[in-house]
Amino acid sequence: MGSARPAGPPLDPAGLPGPAPERFFAPSAEEEARRAVGADGADARRREYQAAEERFTERAAY
């Protein structure tokens, strides 16, 4: 859980449906995911993301 509001802490998640919120540190989560899929899988995913981002920015430029 995090916040996009720089003026204060995240909203209180009490009462929201679904699993309990869990704080995480993005670099650690990324490294854990990379270990889970291996270097080749992480590189393939990064290329897929980059291609999708390029398609998006090309279309969003209009």
Biopython code that builds the backbone (N, CA, C, O; Angstrom):
import numpy as np
from Bio.PDB.StructureBuilder import StructureBuilder

atoms = [
    (1, "MET", "N", (0.844, -1.163, 0.000)),
    (1, "MET", "CA", (0.000, 0.000, 0.000)),
    (1, "MET", "C", (0.886, 1.222, 0.000)),
    (1, "MET", "O", (1.999, 1.207, 0.526)),
    (2, "GLY", "N", (0.383, 2.263, -0.589)),
    (2, "GLY", "CA", (1.178, 3.470, -0.677)),
    (2, "GLY", "C", (0.270, 4.667, -0.827)),
    (2, "GLY", "O", (-0.929, 4.584, -0.556)),
    (3, "SER", "N", (0.817, 5.743, -1.242)),
    (3, "SER", "CA", (0.039, 6.956, -1.371)),
    (3, "SER", "C", (0.522, 7.757, -2.558)),
    (3, "SER", "O", (1.720, 7.837, -2.830)),
    (4, "ALA", "N", (-0.423, 8.346, -3.259)),
    (4, "ALA", "CA", (-0.089, 9.263, -4.341)),
    (4, "ALA", "C", (-0.324, 10.692, -3.883)),
    (4, "ALA", "O", (-0.217, 11.629, -4.674)),
    (5, "ARG", "N", (-0.641, 10.856, -2.619)),
    (5, "ARG", "CA", (-0.907, 12.180, -2.060)),
    (5, "ARG", "C", (0.286, 12.611, -1.232)),
    (5, "ARG", "O", (0.492, 12.077, -0.142)),
    (6, "PRO", "N", (1.074, 13.552, -1.704)),
    (6, "PRO", "CA", (2.260, 13.939, -0.952)),
    (6, "PRO", "C", (1.956, 14.693, 0.340)),
    (6, "PRO", "O", (2.841, 14.862, 1.178)),
    (7, "ALA", "N", (0.723, 15.145, 0.509)),
    (7, "ALA", "CA", (0.404, 15.958, 1.684)),
    (7, "ALA", "C", (0.073, 15.136, 2.924)),
    (7, "ALA", "O", (-0.158, 15.714, 3.986)),
    (8, "GLY", "N", (0.041, 13.832, 2.829)),
    (8, "GLY", "CA", (-0.313, 13.076, 4.017)),
    (8, "GLY", "C", (-0.087, 11.588, 3.835)),
    (8, "GLY", "O", (0.304, 11.130, 2.762)),
    (9, "PRO", "N", (-0.338, 10.844, 4.894)),
    (9, "PRO", "CA", (-0.156, 9.395, 4.840)),
    (9, "PRO", "C", (-1.263, 8.746, 4.005)),
    (9, "PRO", "O", (-2.263, 9.393, 3.695)),
    (10, "PRO", "N", (-1.091, 7.468, 3.639)),
    (10, "PRO", "CA", (-2.140, 6.775, 2.893)),
    (10, "PRO", "C", (-3.448, 6.751, 3.682)),
    (10, "PRO", "O", (-3.449, 6.841, 4.910)),
    (11, "LEU", "N", (-4.534, 6.633, 2.973)),
    (11, "LEU", "CA", (-5.827, 6.523, 3.640)),
    (11, "LEU", "C", (-5.869, 5.253, 4.473)),
    (11, "LEU", "O", (-5.195, 4.275, 4.149)),
    (12, "ASP", "N", (-6.639, 5.258, 5.521)),
    (12, "ASP", "CA", (-6.789, 4.090, 6.374)),
    (12, "ASP", "C", (-7.534, 3.004, 5.598)),
    (12, "ASP", "O", (-8.673, 3.227, 5.189)),
    (13, "PRO", "N", (-6.922, 1.836, 5.385)),
    (13, "PRO", "CA", (-7.563, 0.789, 4.594)),
    (13, "PRO", "C", (-8.590, -0.038, 5.362)),
    (13, "PRO", "O", (-9.164, -0.970, 4.799)),
    (14, "ALA", "N", (-8.835, 0.277, 6.626)),
    (14, "ALA", "CA", (-9.788, -0.508, 7.408)),
    (14, "ALA", "C", (-11.139, -0.541, 6.709)),
    (14, "ALA", "O", (-11.635, 0.488, 6.252)),
    (15, "GLY", "N", (-11.723, -1.715, 6.629)),
    (15, "GLY", "CA", (-13.038, -1.861, 6.046)),
    (15, "GLY", "C", (-13.036, -2.129, 4.549)),
    (15, "GLY", "O", (-14.095, -2.382, 3.975)),
    (16, "LEU", "N", (-11.880, -2.081, 3.902)),
    (16, "LEU", "CA", (-11.837, -2.376, 2.482)),
    (16, "LEU", "C", (-11.923, -3.887, 2.265)),
    (16, "LEU", "O", (-11.395, -4.651, 3.073)),
    (17, "PRO", "N", (-12.576, -4.330, 1.192)),
    (17, "PRO", "CA", (-12.663, -5.767, 0.945)),
    (17, "PRO", "C", (-11.329, -6.314, 0.435)),
    (17, "PRO", "O", (-10.455, -5.554, 0.018)),
    (18, "GLY", "N", (-11.188, -7.611, 0.475)),
    (18, "GLY", "CA", (-9.999, -8.253, -0.064)),
    (18, "GLY", "C", (-8.955, -8.522, 1.000)),
    (18, "GLY", "O", (-9.230, -8.390, 2.193)),
    (19, "PRO", "N", (-7.755, -8.900, 0.576)),
    (19, "PRO", "CA", (-6.698, -9.223, 1.526)),
    (19, "PRO", "C", (-6.240, -7.995, 2.301)),
    (19, "PRO", "O", (-6.426, -6.859, 1.866)),
    (20, "ALA", "N", (-5.648, -8.246, 3.435)),
    (20, "ALA", "CA", (-5.129, -7.153, 4.255)),
    (20, "ALA", "C", (-4.002, -6.450, 3.505)),
    (20, "ALA", "O", (-3.175, -7.115, 2.880)),
    (21, "PRO", "N", (-3.952, -5.127, 3.554)),
    (21, "PRO", "CA", (-2.865, -4.414, 2.877)),
    (21, "PRO", "C", (-1.519, -4.772, 3.491)),
    (21, "PRO", "O", (-1.422, -5.087, 4.678)),
    (22, "GLU", "N", (-0.505, -4.718, 2.676)),
    (22, "GLU", "CA", (0.840, -5.047, 3.129)),
    (22, "GLU", "C", (1.810, -4.034, 2.530)),
    (22, "GLU", "O", (1.831, -3.832, 1.316)),
    (23, "ARG", "N", (2.595, -3.411, 3.366)),
    (23, "ARG", "CA", (3.601, -2.473, 2.867)),
    (23, "ARG", "C", (4.745, -3.261, 2.234)),
    (23, "ARG", "O", (5.066, -4.371, 2.660)),
    (24, "PHE", "N", (5.347, -2.668, 1.216)),
    (24, "PHE", "CA", (6.493, -3.307, 0.589)),
    (24, "PHE", "C", (7.452, -2.245, 0.096)),
    (24, "PHE", "O", (7.079, -1.088, -0.103)),
    (25, "PHE", "N", (8.679, -2.653, -0.093)),
    (25, "PHE", "CA", (9.727, -1.792, -0.626)),
    (25, "PHE", "C", (9.937, -2.232, -2.074)),
    (25, "PHE", "O", (10.376, -3.357, -2.314)),
    (26, "ALA", "N", (9.635, -1.374, -3.030)),
    (26, "ALA", "CA", (9.618, -1.754, -4.442)),
    (26, "ALA", "C", (10.918, -2.417, -4.917)),
    (26, "ALA", "O", (10.837, -3.445, -5.590)),
    (27, "PRO", "N", (12.099, -1.897, -4.610)),
    (27, "PRO", "CA", (13.307, -2.575, -5.089)),
    (27, "PRO", "C", (13.423, -4.013, -4.571)),
    (27, "PRO", "O", (13.878, -4.895, -5.299)),
    (28, "SER", "N", (13.024, -4.250, -3.341)),
    (28, "SER", "CA", (13.082, -5.610, -2.802)),
    (28, "SER", "C", (12.071, -6.506, -3.490)),
    (28, "SER", "O", (12.372, -7.663, -3.785)),
    (29, "ALA", "N", (10.874, -5.994, -3.751)),
    (29, "ALA", "CA", (9.845, -6.772, -4.436)),
    (29, "ALA", "C", (10.288, -7.091, -5.859)),
    (29, "ALA", "O", (10.045, -8.194, -6.348)),
    (30, "GLU", "N", (10.932, -6.143, -6.525)),
    (30, "GLU", "CA", (11.420, -6.376, -7.880)),
    (30, "GLU", "C", (12.498, -7.456, -7.890)),
    (30, "GLU", "O", (12.491, -8.328, -8.758)),
    (31, "GLU", "N", (13.407, -7.406, -6.947)),
    (31, "GLU", "CA", (14.466, -8.413, -6.885)),
    (31, "GLU", "C", (13.880, -9.795, -6.597)),
    (31, "GLU", "O", (14.329, -10.786, -7.172)),
    (32, "GLU", "N", (12.897, -9.870, -5.726)),
    (32, "GLU", "CA", (12.243, -11.150, -5.428)),
    (32, "GLU", "C", (11.562, -11.712, -6.678)),
    (32, "GLU", "O", (11.670, -12.905, -6.963)),
    (33, "ALA", "N", (10.870, -10.860, -7.413)),
    (33, "ALA", "CA", (10.209, -11.299, -8.644)),
    (33, "ALA", "C", (11.238, -11.753, -9.668)),
    (33, "ALA", "O", (11.017, -12.741, -10.369)),
    (34, "ARG", "N", (12.350, -11.053, -9.762)),
    (34, "ARG", "CA", (13.409, -11.422, -10.711)),
    (34, "ARG", "C", (13.976, -12.800, -10.369)),
    (34, "ARG", "O", (14.217, -13.616, -11.259)),
    (35, "ARG", "N", (14.185, -13.050, -9.090)),
    (35, "ARG", "CA", (14.682, -14.366, -8.679)),
    (35, "ARG", "C", (13.667, -15.458, -9.011)),
    (35, "ARG", "O", (14.049, -16.569, -9.380)),
    (36, "ALA", "N", (12.383, -15.149, -8.884)),
    (36, "ALA", "CA", (11.338, -16.145, -9.125)),
    (36, "ALA", "C", (11.277, -16.573, -10.595)),
    (36, "ALA", "O", (11.009, -17.740, -10.880)),
    (37, "VAL", "N", (11.519, -15.657, -11.528)),
    (37, "VAL", "CA", (11.422, -15.993, -12.953)),
    (37, "VAL", "C", (12.785, -16.169, -13.607)),
    (37, "VAL", "O", (12.861, -16.604, -14.756)),
    (38, "GLY", "N", (13.846, -15.844, -12.913)),
    (38, "GLY", "CA", (15.181, -15.951, -13.483)),
    (38, "GLY", "C", (15.506, -14.744, -14.340)),
    (38, "GLY", "O", (14.625, -13.972, -14.717)),
    (39, "ALA", "N", (16.776, -14.596, -14.641)),
    (39, "ALA", "CA", (17.229, -13.428, -15.394)),
    (39, "ALA", "C", (16.614, -13.385, -16.784)),
    (39, "ALA", "O", (16.204, -12.317, -17.239)),
    (40, "ASP", "N", (16.539, -14.534, -17.474)),
    (40, "ASP", "CA", (15.963, -14.543, -18.827)),
    (40, "ASP", "C", (14.495, -14.151, -18.803)),
    (40, "ASP", "O", (14.048, -13.391, -19.663)),
    (41, "GLY", "N", (13.734, -14.657, -17.831)),
    (41, "GLY", "CA", (12.316, -14.311, -17.727)),
    (41, "GLY", "C", (12.117, -12.840, -17.404)),
    (41, "GLY", "O", (11.210, -12.201, -17.938)),
    (42, "ALA", "N", (12.958, -12.300, -16.533)),
    (42, "ALA", "CA", (12.857, -10.885, -16.171)),
    (42, "ALA", "C", (13.196, -10.003, -17.372)),
    (42, "ALA", "O", (12.546, -8.983, -17.605)),
    (43, "ASP", "N", (14.216, -10.400, -18.130)),
    (43, "ASP", "CA", (14.584, -9.620, -19.314)),
    (43, "ASP", "C", (13.483, -9.669, -20.366)),
    (43, "ASP", "O", (13.195, -8.662, -21.012)),
    (44, "ALA", "N", (12.869, -10.833, -20.539)),
    (44, "ALA", "CA", (11.767, -10.961, -21.505)),
    (44, "ALA", "C", (10.601, -10.088, -21.077)),
    (44, "ALA", "O", (9.990, -9.418, -21.910)),
    (45, "ARG", "N", (10.285, -10.087, -19.791)),
    (45, "ARG", "CA", (9.175, -9.267, -19.289)),
    (45, "ARG", "C", (9.479, -7.784, -19.478)),
    (45, "ARG", "O", (8.594, -7.006, -19.834)),
    (46, "ARG", "N", (10.735, -7.393, -19.240)),
    (46, "ARG", "CA", (11.122, -5.993, -19.414)),
    (46, "ARG", "C", (10.965, -5.575, -20.875)),
    (46, "ARG", "O", (10.503, -4.467, -21.149)),
    (47, "ARG", "N", (11.343, -6.447, -21.822)),
    (47, "ARG", "CA", (11.176, -6.132, -23.242)),
    (47, "ARG", "C", (9.700, -6.010, -23.610)),
    (47, "ARG", "O", (9.323, -5.122, -24.375)),
    (48, "GLU", "N", (8.858, -6.905, -23.065)),
    (48, "GLU", "CA", (7.411, -6.826, -23.315)),
    (48, "GLU", "C", (6.852, -5.503, -22.802)),
    (48, "GLU", "O", (6.064, -4.848, -23.485)),
    (49, "TYR", "N", (7.256, -5.120, -21.613)),
    (49, "TYR", "CA", (6.780, -3.869, -21.022)),
    (49, "TYR", "C", (7.233, -2.677, -21.854)),
    (49, "TYR", "O", (6.448, -1.766, -22.120)),
    (50, "GLN", "N", (8.500, -2.682, -22.266)),
    (50, "GLN", "CA", (9.027, -1.570, -23.054)),
    (50, "GLN", "C", (8.278, -1.449, -24.380)),
    (50, "GLN", "O", (7.960, -0.338, -24.804)),
    (51, "ALA", "N", (7.992, -2.573, -25.041)),
    (51, "ALA", "CA", (7.262, -2.532, -26.308)),
    (51, "ALA", "C", (5.857, -1.977, -26.097)),
    (51, "ALA", "O", (5.382, -1.170, -26.896)),
    (52, "ALA", "N", (5.193, -2.404, -25.028)),
    (52, "ALA", "CA", (3.851, -1.907, -24.729)),
    (52, "ALA", "C", (3.882, -0.417, -24.416)),
    (52, "ALA", "O", (3.003, 0.330, -24.847)),
    (53, "GLU", "N", (4.891, 0.016, -23.668)),
    (53, "GLU", "CA", (5.018, 1.434, -23.337)),
    (53, "GLU", "C", (5.252, 2.276, -24.595)),
    (53, "GLU", "O", (4.703, 3.369, -24.726)),
    (54, "GLU", "N", (6.061, 1.764, -25.508)),
    (54, "GLU", "CA", (6.309, 2.481, -26.759)),
    (54, "GLU", "C", (5.034, 2.598, -27.594)),
    (54, "GLU", "O", (4.758, 3.653, -28.164)),
    (55, "ARG", "N", (4.255, 1.508, -27.667)),
    (55, "ARG", "CA", (2.979, 1.571, -28.398)),
    (55, "ARG", "C", (2.047, 2.605, -27.766)),
    (55, "ARG", "O", (1.380, 3.366, -28.468)),
    (56, "PHE", "N", (2.012, 2.622, -26.445)),
    (56, "PHE", "CA", (1.147, 3.573, -25.745)),
    (56, "PHE", "C", (1.569, 5.011, -26.029)),
    (56, "PHE", "O", (0.736, 5.853, -26.366)),
    (57, "THR", "N", (2.865, 5.289, -25.891)),
    (57, "THR", "CA", (3.311, 6.676, -26.068)),
    (57, "THR", "C", (3.152, 7.133, -27.508)),
    (57, "THR", "O", (2.893, 8.311, -27.753)),
    (58, "GLU", "N", (3.301, 6.225, -28.465)),
    (58, "GLU", "CA", (3.072, 6.600, -29.874)),
    (58, "GLU", "C", (1.625, 7.007, -30.092)),
    (58, "GLU", "O", (1.351, 7.992, -30.777)),
    (59, "ARG", "N", (0.705, 6.258, -29.518)),
    (59, "ARG", "CA", (-0.731, 6.560, -29.697)),
    (59, "ARG", "C", (-1.163, 7.751, -28.859)),
    (59, "ARG", "O", (-2.050, 8.504, -29.263)),
    (60, "ALA", "N", (-0.548, 7.930, -27.699)),
    (60, "ALA", "CA", (-0.955, 9.017, -26.804)),
    (60, "ALA", "C", (-0.455, 10.379, -27.298)),
    (60, "ALA", "O", (-0.927, 11.421, -26.844)),
    (61, "ALA", "N", (0.485, 10.361, -28.212)),
    (61, "ALA", "CA", (1.054, 11.613, -28.699)),
    (61, "ALA", "C", (0.077, 12.408, -29.562)),
    (61, "ALA", "O", (0.304, 13.591, -29.816)),
    (62, "TYR", "N", (-1.003, 11.779, -30.014)),
    (62, "TYR", "CA", (-1.958, 12.455, -30.895)),
    (62, "TYR", "C", (-2.983, 13.237, -30.131)),
    (62, "TYR", "O", (-3.857, 13.862, -30.731)),
]
sb = StructureBuilder()
sb.init_structure("model")
sb.init_model(0)
sb.init_chain("A")
sb.init_seg("    ")
for serial, (resi, resn, name, xyz) in enumerate(atoms, 1):
    if name == "N":
        sb.init_residue(resn, " ", resi, " ")
    sb.init_atom(name, np.array(xyz, "f"), 0.0, 1.0, " ", f" {name:<3s}", serial, name[0])
structure = sb.get_structure()
